[in-house]
Amino acid sequence: MKKVGIMVILIATTMLFVECNSSADNDNVRTVTTSITDYNNGVYYFNSTEEDFGNELSSFIYEHPEMEFVSMAPDDATANGYTLGYFVVFRSRVK
């Protein structure tokens, strides 16, 4: 029984690393039909949440290697804490 537990831990750890490495390839990101608003000063608004936001942000970073993530904040416009989207700040990468 102890050997089975160790095998499960090893397999789960291996799968975690394989999954993390695959994120470097944009093929694992599905296309989302949300809009991104560019405020032309490094601030972007992603009109998406949860999995869609993750996919949209991943695609954006993949398509803009010249930019570096700085910060982000949720757009919690409602009184009950429901997030509508995210404001994300990027800057040009220092060479």
C-alpha positions in Angstrom: 0.0 0.0 0.0 2.9 2.4 0.8 4.4 1.7 -2.6 1.1 2.6 -4.3 1.0 5.9 -2.4 4.6 6.8 -3.5 3.8 5.9 -7.1 0.7 8.2 -7.1 2.8 11.1 -5.7 5.5 10.5 -8.3 3.1 10.4 -11.2 1.2 13.5 -10.0 4.5 15.4 -9.6 5.6 14.4 -13.1 2.3 15.4 -14.6 2.5 18.8 -12.8 5.9 19.5 -14.4 4.9 18.3 -17.8 1.8 20.5 -17.6 3.9 23.5 -16.5 6.4 23.0 -19.4 3.6 22.7 -22.0 2.4 26.2 -21.0 5.4 27.6 -22.8 3.8 26.5 -26.1 0.7 28.6 -27.0 -1.0 25.6 -28.6 -2.6 24.6 -25.3 -4.4 27.9 -25.1 -7.8 28.0 -26.7 -9.0 31.2 -28.4 -11.4 33.3 -26.5 -13.7 35.8 -28.1 -13.4 38.6 -25.5 -12.3 42.1 -26.0 -9.1 43.8 -24.7 -9.2 47.5 -24.4 -5.8 49.2 -24.9 -5.6 52.6 -23.1 -2.3 53.4 -25.0 -0.3 53.9 -21.8 0.5 50.4 -20.8 -2.9 49.8 -19.2 -5.1 47.1 -20.7 -8.6 46.0 -19.7 -9.4 42.3 -20.2 -13.2 41.9 -20.4 -13.1 38.3 -19.2 -12.9 36.3 -16.0 -11.8 32.9 -14.7 -10.6 30.4 -17.3 -11.3 32.9 -20.2 -9.1 35.5 -18.5 -6.3 33.0 -18.0 -6.4 32.0 -21.7 -6.7 35.6 -22.9 -3.8 36.8 -20.7 -1.6 33.8 -21.8 -2.3 34.5 -25.5 -1.6 38.3 -25.0 1.8 37.6 -23.3 2.7 35.0 -26.0 1.9 37.5 -28.7 3.7 40.4 -27.0 7.2 39.1 -26.0 8.5 42.7 -25.9 6.2 43.5 -23.0 6.6 42.7 -19.3 3.8 42.2 -16.8 3.8 44.8 -14.0 0.5 44.6 -12.1 -3.2 43.8 -12.3 -6.4 44.6 -10.4 -9.9 43.2 -10.7 -12.8 45.2 -11.9 -15.2 44.6 -9.0 -17.9 47.0 -10.1 -20.8 45.3 -8.3 -21.6 45.4 -4.6 -21.4 41.6 -4.1 -17.8 41.1 -5.2 -18.5 39.8 -8.7 -15.5 40.4 -11.0 -16.3 41.7 -14.4 -12.8 41.8 -15.8 -9.2 42.8 -15.0 -7.1 45.9 -15.5 -3.5 44.7 -16.4 -0.4 46.9 -16.6 2.5 46.1 -18.9 5.7 47.9 -19.7 8.4 47.5 -22.4 11.1 45.0 -21.5 14.4 46.6 -20.6 17.1 45.3 -22.9 
